[in-house]
Amino acid sequence: MRVGAVVVAPALLALLFSFSTTGTLPRPALEPLFSASSAAELAVRLSTEYPARVPGTDGDEGAARWYGETISALGLPTVQDVWTEELPDLGDVELRNVVTVVSGRSDETIVLVAHRDNAGADRPLGDNASGTAALIELARGYAPQEIAPAPLPQRTLVFVSTDAGAYGGAGAVRFAEESPYAAKALAVIVLDGLGGRGRPRIAIAGGRPNSPARALVSTAAARVTEQVGVTPALPSVPTQLVDLGIPYAAGEQGPFLARRIAAVAITTEERRDPDVPAGDSDAAIDVRKLGRLGRATDALVGSIDASVGAAFRTPDSLFIADRAASGWAVRLTLIVAVVPFALGVLDLLVRSRRRGFPLAPALRGLRVRVGFWLYGGFLLWIGALTGVFPTGASLPLPLYSSSVADWPIAGLGVLCIAFAGGWLTSRRQLIPATRPTQEERLAGYSVALTGLGLVAVALALVKPYALVFVLPSLYAWLWLPLHSRFSARASLYVLGLAGPVGGLEVLAHELRIGVFDAALYAAGLATVGYVSLGSVLLTLAWAAAAAQLAALAFGRYAPYAGGVEPPPPGIFRISVARIAHGVRRR
C-alpha cells in the first residue's frame, strides 16, 4: 500500500498543476442588435399557431414550414433535410431539419442550432419556442438590406432548426453526422430555452468523454455575464464526472462533442416552482431574459467570427469556476488510483495460493454469480422486446415520454419475479450448510477481489472516467478480510456502494427525478443502445463480484457445493444433459 501511495502522489501533483485559467476571446467591436420584442413575438406566434409540435405530426410539419417561410421572408434561402427515425413512444416518424447558410469569407462555419419541436401542447417542459425565435432573430441581422449591402461575416454562418430535439436530439445527430457544414465547423452554439425564468446555464456535456474548448466555454460565460449581469451556472464537478463516466449529455451539444466538434448550449436552469409554468411555453417566457441571452449569443458569434487561429479543439476537461483541469491529468489520477488496490489484491492472492487455500470452489461460486447477473442482463433484453423498457435510436431518453414517466409496473413486477426465481435456482450450490472455515472465507475474498480488480483494469483501459463509480468499492472492500466484527464489515460494504449509488444520486439530481427512477432511466439508456454493450457487461461483472463480497461481509458465504471435489454438476450442466438426453430419445 505504501508503494502504491508513492505511485499515486505524482499523479495528484500533475492534476493540481494542470489547473489553469481559461482564455477568453475579446468582445466584438459592434454592439449586438438582437431585439427582445421581435423574438418574443415570434415565440408567441409559433406557440399559438402550432402549440403541439410532436415529431412526425402535422403540427411538426407545419412548424417546419412556418420556420422556413419566416426565414425566407428575410431574403435568406432555406434547405430541408427529411429522413425517418425511430423514437421512443413515436415509432418510425418523418423528421425535418431546416438549414440556412449565410456565406462568409471563409469556408469555416459557425453553426447555431435550436430545435423547434416539443412533446405536445400539454407538456411545455420540452418546448423551445424562444430558442427557435432567437435563431430567426439572429439570422435577421445577416439578411440582405435594401439601403446597404448585407453584412459579410468572416466565417460562414449556418442556422439549423432541428427536429426531435425534445426526443433526444435526433436532428442534431443527423446534422452532425451528415452535413458538410458540421465537418467544417469552428464552433457550434445551441440555443435551448433562452426565455426560461431560471438562472442562465451553459451545458458542456458530450455524447463521448469530450469537452468544449476552454476558450469557447469561458467566452460564452463572459458574454452572458456582460449582458445578463449574472455568471452562468456550469455543471458541478460530480455532475461533470458522472457525465464523462457514462458518458451522458441531454442537450443537443452532445452529438457534436461526440464527433469532436466544439459545442456549448446556452440555456436556463429548470425550475420546479408550482406558481411558475414549467419549460419555455409562451406563458413562461421571460422577455427580458430572452433579449439578454439573445444579445449574449450575438456577441459570442461576433467574438468567434473575429478570432484568429485553427478550430477549437475538444479535449476532455474538468471545469471549476474560472479554471479547468486537463482531462489527461484527471484520467491519469483515476488510473493510477487503481495501483494500490491491485498491489493489495495481488499480495492477498499470492498468499492464498502459497497457503493452499481452496480457490477453486470460490472461483466456481463467482462463476455462478456471473452467470446469474448475465441472466439479469438477458431479462433486461427481454424487457426491451416486450415493451417494458424503451427501444429506438441510441439517444438520451426524454423524461416526459411514457417509457420513462409511466414505467409499466406490471411488466417490471414480472421481470423482478423472474430475476428472483433465477437467483433461487442458481444459489442451490451456494447455500451454507456448515460454517465456512477461515481458509475458505479468505479464498472467497481473494477470488472476488481479483474479479473486482479485473473490472477496474478493464475500465482503466477503455473507460477511465467510469472508475469514479468503482474506486470507492475497491478501497472499502479491500479491508473486509481484516475485520471480524459484523458491524465493521457491514459498514465497509455499504461504504463501497458509494460509487454507483452516488452516481445515481447525481444523475437523479441532474434530471430532477428520484434515485429509483434514475436507475430505471439508466437501464433504459442501455436498452436503446445509448450505453454500450461493453459497459453493461462490465457493470454485470462488477455486480457479480459485489454479490460474493456481500455474502462474505454478511455471513452468508459458502464455497461452491461445500467445497466438494470434484464438484457436482450445476444447473447449466444438468440442463444441457437433459436437453441432450431428450434429443437422443427422439
N, C-alpha and C positions, 0 to 999 in steps of 0.2 A: 504493500500500500504506500509505503514511503517513496519507493521508486516511482510509482505511478504519480504521486503528488509532484515529484520533481519534473515529470513529463508535462503535467497539466499547467504548471506555473508559467512556462514561456508562452503557452497559448493564451492564457489570460492576459499576460502583458501585451501580446500582439493585439488582442481585442481592445484593450484600453488605448493603445497608441493608434489604433485605426480610426478612432473617433475624430472627426474633423468638421469644421463648419462647411455649410453648403454654399456654393457661389450663387449669386442672383444676377440675372440679366437686367440691364438698365431699363428704365421706363421709356416708352416711345415718345418721340418728340411731339406728336399730335395728341390732343386730348380725345378720349372716346366720345362718340356721338350717339351712343345707344339710347333709345327713347323708351323709358319705362311705360309710358301711357300707351304707345303703339303696341309694344309687346303684350301688355296686359289685355288690350282689345283683341289682339289675335288669339290669345289663350282662351278668352271667353267665347269668341266665335267658334273655335274648334270644339270646345266642350259643349257648346249649345247645339251646334249643328250635328255633331257626331258624339254624343255622350258615351255611347258604347262602341269601343273600337277593338273588340276581341279579334286577334289574328285569324284570318280566313273568313271573316263575316263580311256582309255587305257594308257595315259601318266602317270596318277597317279599310276596305277598298275605297269607300267614299272619302275617308280621311286622307288616303294617299292621293286621290285625285284632287282634293281641296288643297293639299300642300303643294302639289305640282302646279296647279293653276295660280296659286298665290305667288309662288316664286317666279313663274313665267310672266306674270303681270309686271314684275320688276324689270323685265328685259333680260332675265337670266335663263338659259336653257336648262332643261332637266332630262335625265335619262332614268328609266325604270329598270330594275333588275328583278325579275319574277322567277321564283322557284318554289319547290314543295318541301316541307319539313314536317317531321313527326314531333308533336309537342305533347306534354302531359295534359290529360283531360280533353285535348282537342283532336288528337289523332293526326292524320296527314292533312295539312292545310296549305293553301297557297299564300305565300308571303311576298312582300314588295319592299325593296329599298329604293328610295328616290335620291338621285345623286345630282348635285350641281357643281360645276367646275368653273372657277374664276382663274384664268390663266395668268401666270406671273412671269417674271424674267427668268426664273429657274424652273427646271423640271421637278425639283424637290417640292414636296407638298406639306401643307399644314392641314390636317383633317379635323373638322368639327362634326361631332356626332350627337344626335338626340333621337330617342325613339318616340314615336307618336301614338303607339297602341296603348291599350290598357286592358284590365281584366273584366271590364264591364262597368256600366253606369253605377251599380251599387257597390263597387269595390274601388274607391278612389285611391287606395294605397299604391296601386301600380300606375297611376296616371302621371303623365309628363307633359301636360299641355303647356306649361310655362317653358320647359326646355325646347319644345318644338317652336313656340313663339319666339324665343330668344334666338334660335337658329335662323329664322326668317329675318328678324330684325338685324342680326349681324350681317347676313347676306345683303340686306338693303344698302349697307354702306359701300358695297362694291358694285352696285348696279350701274348701268350706263346713265349718264346725266345729260339733260338737254342743254344746259348752259355751259358745261365744261366736260372734257373727256373723262371717262371713267378712271378712277384711281387704279394704278397698276402696282400690285404688290411685288415684293422681291421673289417670294415663293408662290407657287400655285396653291390656291385655296380650294378645298374640297368640302362642301357642305352635304352631309349624309343624313337623311331622315330614315331611320332604320325601323324595321318591323320586328315584332315579337321581343322587344326589349323588356316587356313586363313578364315574359315567359322564358327568362334565362339568357336573353341576348342573342337569339339566333341570327338576327340581322347583322349584328356586329361581327359575329363569327363568319358569316358569309362574306362580308366586305373585306375582312382581314385576310381571308383565305383566297378570294377570287380576284379582287380588284388590283389592277396595276398601280393605282394611286396609293394603295396601302403599302406596296413594296417600296415606294419612293418617299414614304412619309418621314419627315423630320420629327414630327410630334403629332399626337392625337389628343384632342380635348373633348371630353364627354360632358354634355350638359344634361343634368338629371334633377328635376325638382328645384329649379332655381327660385321658384316662388314659395317654397316651403317656409314655415314660420320658425323652424329650429335654427340653431347656430350653423353658420357656414362650415362645410366639411369638405376635405379633399380625400378621395378614395384612391388608394395606391396598390391594392392587392391585384395579383395577376393569376391567370389560369395555370401558370407554372411558377416555380420559385424564382421569379424575376421581380425587379422593382423599377419604377421610373427613374430616369436620370436625376441626380440630386439637384442639378441646376433647374430642371423643369419643375420639380416639387417646390423648391424654395421660391422660384419666380412666381408660380401660381399663388403661393401663400402670400407673397409680398403684394401682388396686385390686388388680391382680395382684401388684405388688411388696409391698403390705401383707400379703397373705395367704400368698404363697409365699416371700417374702424374697429373691427374685431378680428383677432387672429383666428383663422380657420382651424378646426379640430383635425388632428391626424389620428389614425388608429393607435391604440395603446401598444406598448411593447408586447404584452401577452397576446393581444389580437394579431399583431404582425407575425409573431412566431407561429401561432396556430394557422394563419392563412398561408404562410410559407411551408408549414409542415404538411398540410393536407395535399396540395395547395388548393385554396378556395378563394374565389372572387365573385361577389354577387353583382358588381357593376359591369357596365359594358366596356370598361377599360381592360378587363381581364383577358378577353380574346386577343387584344393587340399585344399586351405584355407577354402572353403565351407565345407569340411569334416574334418576340424581341423587338417590338415597336414601342417606343417610349409613349406612354399614355397616362393621363390622370383624368379623374372625374371630379367636376365641381358640382357640389350638391349641398343639401342641408340635412341636418340631423332630424330623424323622425321623432315625433312627439306622441306621447300617449295620454294627452290631456283630454278628458271626456268632453270638455267645453269647447275644444278646438277641433274642427274637422280634420281627419287624417289625410295624409298624402298631399296631392297637388291639384285638386279639382278647382274649378273656378271659384267655389265658395271659400277655399282655403288659401288662395294666392295672396301673398304679401307683395303688393305692387312696389313698395319702396325696396324690399329685398331683391325682387326681380330686377329692378333697374340697376341697383348697385352691383349685383353679381354679373349682370349683363355687361356693364361698363368694365368690370374687372376682367371678364373674358375678352372683351375687345382690346383692352390694354395688354393682356397676356399674348394675344395673337400678334400685336404690334411688336412686343419685345422679342418674340421668337422670330418674326419675319425680319427684323433688323439685325439679328445675331449673325455672327461670322464663325464659320467652322463646320466640322462634319456633323452628321446626325447625332442626336442624343443616344447614348448607349443605355442598356438596361441591365447593369449588374445588380445582383441582389444586395440589398442594404437594409439596415435597421435604423429607422428614423426616430430620434428622440429630441423633441423641441426643435431647436435650430441646428442640431448636429445630427450626424449619421455615422454609423459604424459600418465598415466594409463587410460585405457578406462572406468573403473568404475567411475573414477572421472569426466570424460567428460560427461558420461551418467547421473550421479547424478546432475551435474550442469544444464544440459538441462531439466531434470525432475523438479528440484526444481524451475527453472525459470518460470514454469507454475503457481506456487503458487500465486504470486501477482495478476496475471490476474484472476485466479479462485476466489480469495477473492473479487476482484473488481466486477466481474460479479455476484457473489452471493449477494453482497450488493445491486447491481442495481436491481436484480430480486426480492429480498425481499421487497425493497421499492416500486417496481411497483405493487406487489400484495397487499401491505398494502394500497396503494392509489387507488386501484381498477382500474388500467389501463386495457384496453381491450387487454389482452394477447391472447385470443382465436383466433381472426381474424389474429393477427400477426403470430401465430403458423400455421394457415391454409395457410397463404402466404408462409411461409418457406416450408411447406409440398409440395405445388405446385412446388416450385423451386427445391426441392429434386427430385420430380418425373420427372421434365424436365431434370435434369442432369443425372438421371438414363436412360432416353431416349437417351441422348447423348452417354452413355456407350453402350446402345443397338446398336446404329448406328456404333460405333466402332467395335462391334462384327460382324455386317452386312458387314462392310468394309473388315474384315478379310475373311469372307466367300466368298466375291465377288472378292478377289484378290487386293483390294485397299491397304490393309495393309498386311504385311508378316505373314505367318504361318510356323510352323515347330517345331523343337526341341527347348526347352527353353534354348537358347544360346544367347550370345551377337551377335547382327547383324553386319555383315561385311559392312563397309561403301561403298565398291565398288559393292555390289550386286544391281541389278536393282531395287529391292524393296525399297532401300534407296537412291541410286544415281539418279534414274529416277522415282520420285513419279508420279503416274498416275493423272495428273491434272484434267482430265475429271471426274474420279471417286471421287476425293476429292471435286470437284465442286458440284456434285450431293449430296454428303453427307452434304456439307455445306448448300445447299438449303433445304434439309430435316431437318437439325438442326434448321435453321431459321424458317421454317414452323412450327416446333414443338413449338418454342418459341411464335410465333404469336398466335398459338392456345391456349397454356396454360396460356397466360397472360391476357386473356379476363376479368377475375375476379380481375386482379391486376392493371388495368388502373385507374389512379387517376381521378375521376370525379370532386371532390372538393379538396381543400387543406386540408390535414390531420391536426387534432388538435395536440397540443404538447403532450398530453397523448398518442395518437395513435402512434406518432413517437417514443416516449420513449418505448412503448410496443414493437414496431418493433425492436428497438435496443436491448432490453432485450432478446428477443427470438433469434435473430440472433447471438448475442454474446454468449448466452448459448449454441447454437448449435456449435459454433466455439470452445467453451471450452470443449464440449464433444468429439470433434475430437481430441483436444490436449491431453485430458486424455487417450483416446484410444491409441494414438501414444506413450504416455509415458509408457503405459503398454506393448505394443507389439513391437514398433519400435522407441526407444528413439532417435536415431540419426536423424530420419526423422523430429524431432522437429525443426531442423535448417531451414527447409522450412516454418514452421508455426509461429515461435516465433515473427518475425517482424510484422506479421498481428495482433497477439494478442495485442501487446503493442501499435501499432499505432492506431488500430481501437477502442481500449478501450476508447480513448479520443474523439471519434467522437461525442458522445452525449453532450459534454461540449462546443462545438463550434457552433455558429450560423452563422458565416460568411461562404459563399460558398467556397471561396478560401482556407480557413483553412481546411475545411472538405475534399476538393479535394486533397490538399497536403498530408493530413494524409492518405487518402485512397491509393494514389499512393505509399506512403512510405510503406504501409503494404504489397504491392505486391513485395517488395524487396526479400523475401524469395524464392518463386517459380521462379521469373524472374532471380534472381541471380544464382539459381541452374542451370537453363537452360544456362545461360552465361558460367558458369564453365564447364558444360558438353560440350557446343559448343567449348570452347577453348581446352578442353582435346581431342576432336575428330577432331578439325580443320575444323569445319563446321559452318554455320550460326545458329542464335538462332531459326529461324523458322524451319530449318532442324532438329535442336536438339529437338524441340517439337514433330515433326513427328517421329523422331527416338525413343523418349520416348514412344509414342503411339505404335510404332512397338514392343518395348520391352514388352508391355502389351499384344499385340495380340499373340505373340509367347509363352507367359507364363513365360518369364524371370522375369517380375514384377508380383507379386502375385495378385490374385483377391481381397484380403483384402485391399491391398494398393490402388488399383483402386477405390474401394468403399469409402475408407476414403478420397481420393482425390476428388471424386464427392461430398461427403458431405461437404467438405471444400468449394468447388466451389459454392454450394447452399447457404451457409451462406454468402460467399463473395458477391454473387449476390444481396441478400437482403440488405446488408450493402451498396452496390454500389447505389441501388435505394434510400436509405436514404441519403447518402452523396451527391448525385447529384440532390436531389429534385424530384425524380420520384416515391417515395414510396406512396402506398395506402394500407390500410388494406384490407384483402380479402373481395370482394363483398361490399366494402364501409363500412364494419363493421356491416352489417345487421345480425340480429339474429332471427330465425335460418337462416343459410346461404343457398343460392340456390344451387342446385346440380351442381357439377363441370363436367368437360369433361369426367372424368373417370366414374362417376356415370351415366351420360347421355348415354355413350357408352354401359355400361353394361345393362342399362334399354332397350336400343334399340335392343341389341342382344337378351335379354330375350323375348322381345315382338315378335321379328321375329321368335324365336323358338316356342313360343306358337301359332302363326298364322299357322306355318307349321303343 
